[in-house]
């Protein structure tokens, strides 16, 4: 359902094959990764968990096509707390 390809150390191509197939380009810098995960999971795993979080709240067609992971918190203020619960 969710497949992730690393573009470079801070960018990922995420394909979601649910009701329809969508592609998304996501940025995640080292500082945000560290702030959210404290290094407990990889960047790829954080991107995967973030998309699982999003898909519980909206369809894959509604997810932005290109975004920085930090913007999720602007739309869903509970995002960081929820992710931290999952990885602890």
C-alpha positions as CSV (number, residue, x, y, z in Angstrom):
1,X,0.0,0.0,0.0
2,X,2.8,2.5,0.9
3,X,6.1,2.2,-0.9
4,X,9.0,4.6,-0.3
5,X,12.1,5.3,-2.4
6,X,14.9,7.4,-1.2
7,X,15.7,10.2,-3.6
8,X,18.5,11.7,-1.5
9,X,19.3,11.9,2.2
10,X,16.5,14.4,2.8
11,X,14.0,13.5,0.1
12,X,11.7,10.6,-0.5
13,X,9.3,9.5,-3.2
14,X,6.2,7.9,-1.6
15,X,3.7,5.9,-3.6
16,X,0.3,5.1,-2.1
17,X,-1.7,2.4,-3.9
18,X,-5.1,2.5,-2.2
19,X,-8.3,3.4,-4.0
20,X,-6.2,5.1,-6.5
21,X,-2.4,5.4,-7.0
22,X,-0.8,8.6,-5.9
23,X,2.8,9.8,-5.7
24,X,4.3,12.3,-3.2
25,X,7.6,13.9,-2.7
26,X,8.5,14.5,0.9
27,X,11.4,16.4,2.5
28,X,12.7,15.5,5.9
29,X,15.9,17.2,7.3
30,X,18.1,15.7,10.0
31,X,17.1,18.2,12.6
32,X,13.3,17.4,12.3
33,X,14.1,13.7,12.2
34,X,16.1,14.0,15.4
35,X,13.5,16.2,17.1
36,X,10.6,13.8,16.5
37,X,12.4,10.4,16.9
38,X,15.5,11.0,18.9
39,X,17.2,8.7,16.4
40,X,15.0,5.7,17.4
41,X,13.8,5.0,13.9
42,X,15.2,5.7,10.4
43,X,14.0,8.6,8.3
44,X,12.3,6.1,6.0
45,X,10.4,4.6,8.9
46,X,9.3,8.1,10.1
47,X,8.1,8.9,6.6
48,X,6.1,5.6,6.5
49,X,4.6,6.2,10.0
50,X,3.7,9.8,9.0
51,X,1.8,8.5,5.9
52,X,0.0,5.9,8.0
53,X,-1.0,8.8,10.3
54,X,-2.2,10.9,7.4
55,X,-4.2,8.0,5.8
56,X,-6.1,7.6,9.0
57,X,-7.3,11.2,8.6
58,X,-7.7,11.7,4.9
59,X,-7.6,10.0,1.5
60,X,-4.4,9.6,-0.4
61,X,-5.8,11.9,-3.0
62,X,-6.1,14.7,-0.4
63,X,-2.4,14.4,0.7
64,X,-0.2,17.2,-0.8
65,X,1.9,16.0,-3.7
66,X,5.0,17.8,-2.5
67,X,5.7,18.9,1.1
68,X,8.1,19.0,4.0
69,X,7.2,16.6,6.8
70,X,7.0,19.5,9.3
71,X,3.9,20.9,7.7
72,X,1.8,17.9,8.9
73,X,1.9,19.4,12.3
74,X,0.3,22.6,10.9
75,X,-2.7,20.6,9.6
76,X,-2.8,18.1,12.5
77,X,-1.4,19.5,15.8
78,X,-1.5,16.1,17.4
79,X,0.9,14.7,14.7
80,X,4.2,14.8,16.7
81,X,2.7,13.5,19.9
82,X,1.0,10.6,18.0
83,X,4.2,9.7,16.2
84,X,6.2,9.8,19.5
85,X,3.7,7.4,21.1
86,X,4.2,4.9,18.2
87,X,8.0,4.9,18.4
88,X,8.4,4.7,22.1
